[in-house]
Amino acid sequence: MQQAAPPSLGFWPLAEADPDHLALVVTEVESGAETRMTAGELLASVNRLVHGLRAVGVGRGDTVATVLANEAAMVEVVLATAQAGIYVVPINVHLAAPEMAYILADCGAKVLVASSRYADVVRKAADEIGFPVHSRFATSQGSRGLAGRLELPGFRDLDELTRDQPTTAPDDRVAGLVMNYTSGTTGKPRGVRRAMPRLAPEALATSYAQFLMLFGIQPRANGVHLVVSPLYHTAVLNFCTYHLHAGHTVVVMDRWTPEGMLRCVQEHAVTTSHMVPTHFSRLLALPDDVKVKYDLSSMRHMIHSAAPCPVPVKHRMLAWWGPVIYEYYSASEGGGTTATPTDWLAHPGTVGRPWPISEIRVLDDAGEPVPPRAVGTVYIKMGNFKFEYHKDAAKTEKAWKEGFFTVGDAGYLDEEGFLYLCDRKADMIISGGGHIYPAEIESALLGHPRVADVAVFGIPDDEWGEQVKAVVECEGGVTPSPELADDILAFAREHLAGYKIPRTIDFTTALPRDPNGKLYKRKLRDPYWAGRERAI
């Protein structure tokens, strides 16, 4: 008898082939409560949602916006729109109402799906632009299914959209896309919009699953992926859904804590996760007796990105977890490079070499290639991949040069083609005409035993244009003092050239970071520049 061919990759065919496979676990860290969904249950919910969206008039090329926590509904919306030719726009749950209103209006959403925990701010945002009440839907407080529902004026229960809909696959299935909005650290955020592909959902999902193979992650290999960051972030959502398309189980933490993550790794035999360097720093700060409590031997691929990882921090993580830590460079707009543990140990500080489908150029301000180890602007090309900034032709044109795009990062290539990032050009300090990259200084200062976190940026200097300022968050139990500042500066002089040494150090109880670890450096820098214009 001829053996049946294995199902193609992609969540939908894999769920039909093995409906009893555990696909999704959403865990509440504080209470320990969990929502578990088999592949068959998740598929049925996803199909009902597609039928519900179509019933209220959402068609191909339309947009659905979300303001959702780390909950099952977020995964359901993404998988539903991904098989219906619909754009989904995940909105950062920490935005103020006017910021949410701007994105909601700019993306032209036909339906808004929000968590009731954010109901007040979402209602204000929707009311501000006159978003139709009949197109607003809300999930329960917290993770869907883990808590009772609330009566929310101005919202319909999400169950109303799906309750009487069939669980069968919709007709005319076609791939949909996520449209992420850039962080908006300068000016208004813009949606990164790609042309809707005319592909079967499984075709695009297969390419997503195969992307994981860049890190050595194999499809249908009993993998368990742990989500530790907010799902509204581009890479976090991508890695979550890519693992589902590869046939793995996905475990979602509703809120990250360092010990809570270690507990999840042990309890669920986690094999992969996606993190940022701030997670590493918080984990390393755990007491030694906590670190050794948990069995982390199941972990095979710990992938990180979003910001350059300080070399001392990564050395310590590799010493603790072993050679399972992979790094890559990418952005909402695309990518990228990959560095295996072996690559990084041979080239400390690198973010890797280009993916097989990518090319990297480093150009000077005149648009000419620079020699190895010379710093310039990093440009990327990914095959025939294209994107545009939604409703912003000028920004789109500025990003592209001869088929390569840039997000404004500064860096250099070494003689072997490994890429090293210096900083965003917008964060570069120009002092006396020289270029100073804060990331290098931050990496050095984090080596000080009493520094938990640090931000470095330029402030006005009448003689030099800018001077280097450092803001330090101390390790727990350490009291800031002038003597500590002097000690940190002495430490810096042992590791950095004189012109890179901060002129002054301030202390803060906590740097302004979002839940995914992104540092809002402008909140620290802008008060110094009030009424003055930076050169960058």
C-alpha positions in Angstrom: 0.0 0.0 0.0 1.3 3.4 -0.9 2.1 5.6 2.1 0.1 8.8 2.3 2.1 12.0 1.7 2.8 14.1 4.8 0.6 17.2 5.0 2.0 20.4 3.6 3.3 23.0 6.1 1.0 25.7 7.4 -1.2 25.6 10.5 -4.5 24.8 8.7 -3.5 21.5 6.9 -1.4 20.4 9.9 -4.4 20.9 12.2 -6.7 18.9 9.9 -4.2 16.1 9.8 -3.6 16.0 13.6 -6.5 17.8 15.4 -5.5 16.4 18.8 -2.0 18.0 18.7 -1.6 20.6 21.5 -1.3 23.8 19.5 -1.6 26.7 21.9 -1.2 27.3 25.6 -1.8 30.7 27.2 -0.5 30.9 30.8 -1.2 33.5 33.4 2.1 33.9 35.2 0.7 35.1 38.6 -2.2 32.7 39.0 -0.8 29.7 37.0 -4.1 29.4 35.2 -3.9 28.1 31.6 -6.0 28.0 28.4 -5.1 25.0 26.3 -6.3 24.6 22.7 -5.7 21.6 20.5 -5.0 22.2 16.8 -8.6 21.1 16.0 -10.1 23.5 18.5 -8.0 26.4 17.3 -8.8 25.7 13.7 -12.5 25.6 14.4 -12.3 29.0 16.2 -10.2 30.5 13.4 -12.7 29.3 10.7 -15.6 30.7 12.7 -13.8 34.0 12.9 -13.3 34.2 9.2 -16.9 33.5 8.5 -17.9 36.1 11.1 -15.6 38.8 9.6 -17.0 38.1 6.1 -20.6 38.4 7.5 -19.9 41.9 8.7 -18.5 42.9 5.3 -14.7 42.4 5.7 -13.3 41.3 2.4 -10.0 40.8 0.5 -7.6 43.6 0.9 -9.5 45.1 3.9 -8.0 45.7 7.3 -8.7 44.4 10.9 -7.0 46.2 13.8 -6.3 44.7 17.2 -5.5 46.1 20.6 -5.0 42.7 22.4 -3.0 41.3 25.2 -1.0 38.1 25.0 -4.2 36.0 24.7 -5.7 33.4 22.4 -7.7 35.9 20.5 -4.6 37.5 19.1 -3.5 34.2 17.6 -7.0 33.5 16.3 -7.3 36.9 14.5 -3.9 36.5 12.8 -4.6 32.9 11.6 -8.0 33.9 10.4 -6.9 36.9 8.4 -4.0 34.9 7.1 -6.4 32.7 5.2 -8.8 35.3 4.0 -6.7 37.9 2.2 -7.0 40.5 5.0 -4.5 42.8 6.5 -4.2 42.8 10.3 -2.7 45.7 12.2 -1.6 45.0 15.7 -1.7 48.2 17.8 0.7 48.7 20.8 -1.5 48.4 23.9 0.5 51.0 25.7 -0.2 53.8 23.3 -2.3 56.8 24.4 -5.8 57.2 23.0 -4.8 59.8 20.4 -1.9 57.6 19.2 -4.2 54.6 18.8 -6.8 56.8 17.0 -4.2 57.9 14.5 -3.2 54.3 13.6 -6.9 53.2 13.6 -7.8 55.9 11.1 -4.6 55.7 9.0 -4.9 52.0 8.4 -8.6 52.2 7.4 -9.7 49.3 9.6 -13.2 47.9 9.1 -13.2 46.0 12.4 -11.5 46.6 15.7 -10.9 43.7 18.1 -9.7 44.8 21.6 -9.2 43.3 25.0 -11.6 44.6 27.6 -8.6 45.3 29.9 -7.8 48.3 27.6 -11.5 49.2 27.0 -11.3 52.8 28.4 -8.4 53.9 26.2 -9.6 52.0 23.1 -13.1 53.5 23.5 -11.6 57.0 23.6 -9.5 56.3 20.5 -12.5 54.9 18.6 -14.8 57.7 19.6 -12.2 60.3 18.6 -12.4 59.2 14.9 -16.0 58.1 14.9 -15.2 54.4 14.5 -18.6 52.6 14.1 -19.8 51.0 17.4 -21.1 48.0 15.5 -17.6 47.2 14.3 -16.0 47.2 17.7 -15.5 43.8 19.4 -14.0 43.0 22.8 -12.6 39.9 24.4 -12.7 39.0 28.1 -10.6 40.6 30.8 -7.2 38.9 30.6 -6.5 35.8 28.5 -9.6 34.6 26.6 -11.3 31.9 28.5 -9.5 32.5 31.8 -11.8 35.1 33.3 -15.4 36.2 33.2 -16.6 38.6 30.6 -17.5 42.2 31.4 -20.3 44.4 30.1 -18.6 47.0 28.0 -20.6 49.9 26.7 -19.6 50.7 23.1 -18.3 47.1 22.3 -19.9 43.9 21.2 -18.7 40.6 22.6 -16.3 38.9 20.2 -18.4 35.8 20.6 -21.2 37.6 18.9 -19.1 37.6 15.7 -18.4 33.9 15.8 -21.1 32.2 17.8 -23.4 30.8 15.0 -20.7 30.6 12.3 -19.6 27.2 10.8 -16.3 25.6 11.7 -15.6 24.6 8.1 -12.9 26.2 6.1 -14.1 29.4 4.2 -14.4 29.5 0.4 -11.9 31.3 -1.7 -9.1 31.0 0.7 -6.1 33.3 0.0 -3.1 34.5 2.0 -3.4 37.6 4.1 -0.7 39.8 5.7 0.3 41.6 8.9 0.8 45.3 8.5 2.9 46.6 11.4 3.4 50.2 12.2 6.9 51.5 12.8 7.6 52.6 16.4 7.2 56.3 15.7 10.3 57.4 17.6 10.6 60.2 15.1 7.4 61.7 13.6 4.2 59.8 13.0 4.4 56.0 12.8 3.8 54.5 9.3 2.4 51.1 8.4 4.9 48.8 6.6 2.6 47.7 3.8 3.4 44.9 1.3 1.3 44.0 -1.8 -1.2 41.2 -1.0 0.2 38.0 -2.5 -2.0 36.0 -4.8 -1.0 32.7 -3.0 -2.8 30.0 -1.2 -2.4 30.5 2.6 -0.4 27.2 2.8 2.2 28.5 0.2 3.0 31.6 2.2 2.9 29.7 5.5 5.3 27.1 4.2 7.8 29.8 3.5 7.3 31.2 7.0 7.9 27.7 8.6 11.0 27.2 6.4 12.4 30.6 7.6 12.9 28.9 11.0 15.4 26.5 9.3 17.8 29.5 9.1 18.3 28.8 12.8 18.3 25.0 12.5 14.7 24.7 13.7 13.0 21.8 11.9 9.3 21.6 11.1 7.2 18.9 12.7 10.0 18.1 15.2 8.0 18.2 18.5 9.1 21.8 19.1 7.7 24.0 21.9 8.0 27.7 21.4 7.7 30.1 24.3 6.4 33.7 23.7 7.8 36.0 26.3 7.1 39.5 24.8 4.0 41.3 23.7 2.4 39.9 20.5 1.9 43.3 19.0 5.6 43.4 18.2 6.6 42.3 14.7 9.2 39.6 15.4 7.3 38.3 18.4 4.1 37.7 16.4 6.1 36.3 13.5 8.0 33.7 15.5 4.7 32.7 17.3 2.8 32.1 14.0 5.8 30.6 12.2 6.1 27.9 14.8 2.4 27.1 14.5 2.9 26.8 10.7 5.8 24.4 11.4 3.6 22.2 13.5 5.0 23.1 16.9 3.2 23.9 20.2 3.2 27.6 21.2 3.2 28.6 24.9 2.3 32.3 25.5 3.1 34.0 28.7 0.6 36.7 29.5 3.3 38.7 31.3 7.0 38.1 31.5 9.0 37.6 34.7 12.5 36.2 34.8 11.7 33.3 37.1 8.3 32.8 35.5 10.1 32.2 32.2 12.5 29.6 33.7 9.5 27.9 35.3 7.7 27.8 31.9 10.8 26.4 30.1 10.9 23.5 32.6 7.2 22.8 32.9 6.6 22.8 29.1 10.0 21.4 27.9 10.4 24.5 25.8 12.8 24.1 22.8 12.8 27.7 21.4 12.0 31.2 22.3 12.6 34.8 21.1 14.0 37.4 23.4 15.8 40.8 23.5 19.0 41.7 25.4 17.0 43.3 28.3 15.5 39.9 29.0 19.1 38.5 29.3 20.1 41.2 31.8 17.0 40.6 34.0 17.7 36.8 33.9 21.3 37.2 34.8 20.3 39.4 37.8 18.5 36.5 39.4 20.1 35.0 42.5 22.3 32.0 41.8 20.0 29.7 43.9 17.1 30.7 41.6 19.0 30.1 38.4 19.9 26.5 39.4 16.4 25.6 40.5 15.1 25.0 36.9 15.9 22.4 34.3 16.6 24.2 31.0 18.1 21.2 29.1 15.2 21.1 26.7 16.2 24.5 25.2 17.7 24.2 21.7 17.3 27.6 20.1 17.2 30.8 22.0 16.9 33.6 19.4 17.4 37.2 20.1 17.3 40.5 18.2 15.8 44.1 18.4 19.0 45.7 19.8 22.7 45.0 19.9 23.5 42.7 22.8 26.4 43.9 25.0 29.3 41.5 24.6 29.7 40.8 28.3 26.0 40.0 28.7 26.0 37.5 25.8 29.2 35.8 27.1 27.5 35.3 30.5 24.3 33.9 28.8 26.3 31.5 26.7 28.2 30.3 29.8 24.9 29.7 31.6 22.7 28.2 28.8 25.4 26.8 26.5 25.7 27.2 22.7 21.9 27.6 22.0 21.8 31.4 21.6 21.3 32.6 18.1 21.2 36.2 17.0 19.7 37.9 13.9 19.3 41.4 12.5 16.0 42.5 11.0 13.2 45.1 11.2 9.5 45.4 10.6 10.6 46.3 7.0 12.6 43.1 6.5 16.0 41.6 7.1 18.5 40.3 7.5 21.5 38.4 9.0 22.0 35.5 11.3 24.8 34.6 13.8 25.0 31.1 15.2 26.6 30.6 18.6 29.8 29.5 16.8 29.8 32.6 14.6 29.4 34.9 17.5 32.1 33.3 19.7 34.5 33.7 16.7 33.3 37.2 16.0 32.1 38.7 19.3 29.6 41.5 18.8 28.5 40.5 15.3 24.8 40.2 14.3 25.9 37.7 11.6 26.1 37.3 7.9 23.3 37.7 5.4 20.5 35.2 5.0 20.7 33.2 1.7 18.0 35.5 0.2 19.6 38.7 1.5 22.4 41.0 0.6 24.0 43.7 2.8 25.6 47.0 1.8 27.2 49.6 4.0 27.2 53.0 2.3 28.6 56.5 3.1 26.5 59.7 3.1 27.2 60.0 -0.7 25.7 56.5 -1.3 29.1 54.9 -2.0 30.3 51.6 -0.5 32.7 51.9 2.4 35.7 49.5 3.0 35.6 46.8 5.6 35.3 48.1 9.2 34.4 51.6 8.1 31.1 52.7 9.6 28.2 53.7 7.3 24.5 53.2 6.8 23.3 49.6 6.5 21.2 48.7 3.5 19.5 45.4 2.9 18.1 43.6 -0.1 15.9 40.5 0.2 15.4 39.0 -3.2 12.5 40.7 -5.0 10.9 41.7 -1.7 9.3 45.2 -1.7 7.4 47.3 0.8 6.1 50.8 1.1 5.3 53.1 4.0 1.5 53.4 4.0 0.4 56.8 2.7 4.0 58.2 2.9 5.6 58.1 -0.6 8.5 60.5 0.6 9.5 58.2 3.4 9.3 55.2 1.1 11.5 56.8 -1.5 14.1 57.8 1.1 14.3 54.3 2.4 15.2 52.7 -0.9 18.4 53.0 -3.0 19.0 50.7 -6.0 16.8 47.9 -4.7 18.2 48.1 -1.2 16.4 49.6 1.8 17.6 51.1 5.1 15.9 51.7 8.5 18.7 54.1 9.4 21.0 51.8 11.3 24.8 52.5 11.3 27.3 49.7 11.2 30.2 48.0 9.4 31.2 44.8 7.7 34.4 43.0 8.6 36.6 41.3 6.1 34.6 38.1 6.2 31.3 39.8 5.6 30.0 39.7 9.3 27.9 42.7 10.1 28.3 44.8 13.3 25.8 47.4 14.4 26.9 50.7 15.9 23.5 52.4 16.5 20.7 54.1 14.8 22.0 57.1 13.0 19.4 59.2 14.8 21.1 58.2 18.1 24.6 58.9 16.9 26.4 61.7 18.9 28.4 64.2 16.9 31.0 65.9 19.1 33.6 68.1 17.7 32.8 66.7 14.2 33.5 63.1 15.3 30.9 60.4 15.3 30.3 58.5 18.6 28.0 55.5 18.8 26.1 55.1 22.1 25.6 51.4 21.9 29.4 50.8 22.2 29.5 52.9 25.4 26.4 51.3 26.8 27.9 47.9 26.2 31.1 48.8 28.1 29.2 50.4 31.1 27.0 47.3 31.5 30.2 45.5 32.4 30.3 47.4 35.7 29.0 45.2 38.5 26.7 47.8 40.0 25.1 48.9 36.6 21.8 47.1 35.8 20.8 49.2 32.8 22.2 52.3 31.0 21.3 54.8 28.3 23.8 57.0 26.5 22.9 59.9 24.3 24.2 63.4 23.3 23.2 66.6 25.0 24.0 70.2 23.9 27.6 71.5 24.3 28.3 75.1 23.2 31.9 74.2 22.3 31.7 70.7 20.9 28.1 70.6 19.6 27.2 67.6 21.7 28.7 65.9 24.8 28.2 62.4 26.0 25.6 61.8 28.8 24.9 58.5 30.6 21.8 57.7 32.6 22.3 54.6 34.8 19.9 52.3 36.6 21.7 50.6 39.5 21.6 47.0 40.5 19.1 46.2 43.2 20.3 47.4 46.6 22.9 49.8 45.2 22.5 53.4 46.3 23.4 56.1 43.7 26.1 58.5 44.8 28.7 60.9 43.4 31.3 58.3 44.4 29.5 55.6 42.4 29.5 57.9 39.4 33.2 58.5 39.7 33.8 54.7 39.9 31.7 54.1 36.8 33.7 56.7 34.9 37.0 55.2 36.0 35.7 51.8 34.8 34.8 53.4 31.5 38.3 54.8 31.0 39.7 51.3 31.2 37.5 50.1 28.3 36.9 53.2 26.1 38.8 55.9 24.3 38.8 59.2 26.0 36.4 61.0 23.7 33.8 58.3 24.3 33.8 58.7 28.1 30.5 60.3 29.4 31.1 63.8 30.7 28.4 63.3 33.3 26.3 60.5 34.8 22.7 60.7 36.1 20.9 58.0 38.0 17.3 56.8 37.6 15.2 54.2 39.3 14.1 52.7 36.0 14.9 53.5 32.3 11.9 54.1 30.1 11.5 50.8 28.3 8.4 49.2 26.8 7.5 45.6 27.9 9.6 44.2 25.1 12.7 46.0 26.3 12.7 48.8 23.7 14.3 51.9 25.2 12.5 55.2 24.6 15.7 57.2 24.5 14.0 60.3 23.3 12.2 60.6 26.6 15.6 61.0 28.2 17.2 63.1 25.5 14.5 65.5 24.4 14.3 67.7 27.6 18.0 68.6 27.1 17.2 69.8 23.5 14.1 71.8 24.2 14.3 74.9 22.1 17.5 73.7 20.3 18.0 71.8 17.1 20.1 68.7 16.8 22.4 68.2 13.8 21.0 64.7 13.2 
